[in-house]
Amino acid sequence: MPDEIDRRLIVATQAGLPLVPRPWQALADRLGIPAAEVQARLAAMLASGVVRRIGAVPNHYALGYRFNGMTVWDVDDARVDALGMAVGALPFVSHCYRRPRRLPEWPYNLFAMVHARSREAALEQVERIAAVLGSDCRGRDVLFSSRILKKTGLRLTDG
């Protein structure tokens, strides 16, 4: 379980790392602990699964990627994990995951997000995914974003 310092570190970083040359030191100064302890605590929380990842979260729209599509695929449940690993390894797929079907309305069990500067480029990426899936694909669709609904995960409060 995270202790009080871990919790304060999570709160201090959940909106992003400080955009300064030495972010670990800035966090250390804010929390009153050594920078090496900031790094060690974050590494321990990553290893234990308390924190899933530390990474950049780009605003695709601000970078010119205005055609963002959630591709959905109907593949055999016995192969979905292996196929998902192959699709997730594609350089243009930002995230890929398995979800349960909701039959009869929703037959899709593999989801993969693509980002492109044009609709045509996004559809080319969809075709590349289709080529990876080959005959294992029984159906598909693309749900293009029309606006940003949420760009943050769970947030803790100071209290």
C-alpha positions as CSV (number, residue, x, y, z in Angstrom):
1,M,0.0,0.0,0.0
2,P,1.2,3.5,-0.8
3,D,2.2,5.5,2.3
4,E,1.5,9.2,2.8
5,I,4.7,10.3,0.8
6,D,3.7,8.0,-2.1
7,R,0.2,9.5,-2.1
8,R,1.6,13.0,-2.1
9,L,3.9,12.0,-5.0
10,I,1.0,10.6,-7.0
11,V,-1.0,13.8,-6.4
12,A,2.0,15.9,-7.4
13,T,2.5,14.0,-10.7
14,Q,-0.9,12.9,-11.8
15,A,-1.4,16.0,-14.0
16,G,2.1,15.5,-15.4
17,L,5.8,15.9,-14.5
18,P,7.1,19.4,-14.0
19,L,8.3,20.8,-17.3
20,V,11.7,21.8,-16.0
21,P,15.2,20.5,-16.8
22,R,15.3,18.5,-13.5
23,P,11.7,17.2,-12.8
24,W,12.8,14.7,-10.1
25,Q,14.5,17.5,-8.2
26,A,11.5,19.8,-8.5
27,L,9.3,17.1,-7.1
28,A,11.8,16.4,-4.3
29,D,11.8,20.0,-3.4
30,R,8.0,20.1,-3.3
31,L,7.8,17.0,-1.2
32,G,10.8,17.6,1.1
33,I,12.6,14.4,0.1
34,P,15.8,13.6,-1.9
35,A,15.4,13.4,-5.7
36,A,16.8,9.8,-5.6
37,E,13.9,8.9,-3.2
38,V,11.4,10.4,-5.7
39,Q,12.8,8.1,-8.4
40,A,13.0,5.1,-6.1
41,R,9.4,5.5,-5.0
42,L,8.1,5.9,-8.5
43,A,10.1,2.8,-9.6
44,A,8.6,0.8,-6.7
45,M,5.1,2.0,-7.5
46,L,5.6,1.0,-11.2
47,A,7.0,-2.4,-10.1
48,S,4.1,-3.1,-7.8
49,G,1.4,-1.9,-10.2
50,V,0.2,1.0,-8.1
51,V,1.3,3.2,-11.0
52,R,0.8,1.6,-14.4
53,R,3.1,3.8,-16.5
54,I,5.0,7.0,-16.6
55,G,4.9,8.5,-20.1
56,A,4.0,11.4,-22.3
57,V,0.4,11.9,-23.1
58,P,0.3,13.9,-26.3
59,N,-2.6,16.0,-27.4
60,H,-3.1,14.5,-30.9
61,Y,-5.3,17.4,-32.0
62,A,-2.6,20.0,-31.1
63,L,0.0,17.9,-33.1
64,G,-2.2,17.9,-36.2
65,Y,-3.6,14.4,-35.9
66,R,-7.3,15.3,-36.2
67,F,-8.5,12.0,-37.6
68,N,-8.5,9.6,-34.7
69,G,-10.3,6.4,-35.1
70,M,-11.1,3.5,-32.7
71,T,-11.0,0.5,-34.9
72,V,-13.0,-2.5,-33.8
73,W,-12.5,-6.0,-35.0
74,D,-14.4,-9.3,-34.7
75,V,-11.8,-12.1,-34.3
76,D,-11.8,-15.5,-32.8
77,D,-11.7,-15.4,-29.0
78,A,-9.1,-18.1,-29.0
79,R,-6.7,-15.9,-31.2
80,V,-7.6,-12.4,-29.9
81,D,-4.6,-12.2,-27.5
82,A,-2.0,-13.1,-30.1
83,L,-3.7,-11.0,-32.8
84,G,-3.9,-8.1,-30.3
85,M,-0.2,-8.3,-29.6
86,A,0.6,-8.1,-33.4
87,V,-1.8,-5.2,-33.9
88,G,-0.5,-3.4,-30.8
89,A,3.0,-3.6,-32.1
90,L,2.2,-1.6,-35.2
91,P,3.9,1.8,-34.9
92,F,0.7,3.8,-35.6
93,V,-1.5,2.1,-33.0
94,S,-1.5,4.1,-29.8
95,H,-3.4,1.5,-27.7
96,C,-4.9,-1.9,-28.4
97,Y,-7.0,-4.1,-26.1
98,R,-9.6,-6.9,-25.8
99,R,-13.2,-6.1,-24.8
100,P,-16.1,-8.4,-24.4
101,R,-18.7,-8.7,-27.2
102,R,-22.2,-7.5,-26.6
103,L,-24.1,-9.8,-28.9
104,P,-26.1,-9.5,-31.0
105,E,-25.6,-5.7,-31.4
106,W,-21.8,-5.6,-30.9
107,P,-19.7,-8.5,-32.2
108,Y,-16.3,-6.8,-31.8
109,N,-13.7,-8.0,-29.3
110,L,-10.5,-6.3,-30.4
111,F,-10.0,-2.6,-30.3
112,A,-7.1,-0.5,-31.6
113,M,-6.8,3.3,-31.7
114,V,-5.2,5.0,-34.7
115,H,-4.3,8.7,-35.3
116,A,-3.6,10.4,-38.6
117,R,-3.5,13.8,-40.2
118,S,-6.2,12.9,-42.8
119,R,-9.1,10.5,-43.1
120,E,-7.4,8.8,-46.0
121,A,-4.2,8.2,-44.0
122,A,-6.3,6.8,-41.1
123,L,-8.1,4.5,-43.4
124,E,-4.7,3.3,-44.8
125,Q,-3.7,2.4,-41.3
126,V,-7.0,0.5,-40.9
127,E,-6.1,-1.5,-44.0
128,R,-2.7,-2.3,-42.6
129,I,-4.3,-3.7,-39.4
130,A,-6.7,-5.7,-41.6
131,A,-3.6,-7.1,-43.4
132,V,-2.1,-8.2,-40.1
133,L,-5.4,-9.9,-39.1
134,G,-5.9,-11.5,-42.5
135,S,-8.5,-14.2,-42.6
136,D,-8.8,-14.1,-38.8
137,C,-10.9,-10.9,-39.2
138,R,-14.6,-11.7,-39.5
139,G,-15.9,-8.1,-39.3
140,R,-14.7,-4.6,-38.5
141,D,-15.6,-0.9,-38.2
142,V,-14.0,2.4,-37.5
143,L,-15.4,4.9,-35.0
144,F,-13.9,8.3,-35.7
145,S,-13.6,10.9,-32.9
146,S,-15.7,14.0,-33.4
147,R,-14.4,15.8,-30.2
148,I,-12.2,15.2,-27.2
149,L,-14.3,13.9,-24.3
150,K,-11.6,13.1,-21.7
151,K,-7.8,13.3,-21.6
152,T,-7.2,12.3,-18.0
153,G,-7.4,9.2,-15.9
154,L,-8.4,8.8,-12.3
155,R,-7.3,11.8,-10.1
156,L,-6.6,11.7,-6.4
157,T,-7.3,14.7,-4.2
158,D,-5.1,16.1,-1.5
159,G,-7.6,15.1,1.2
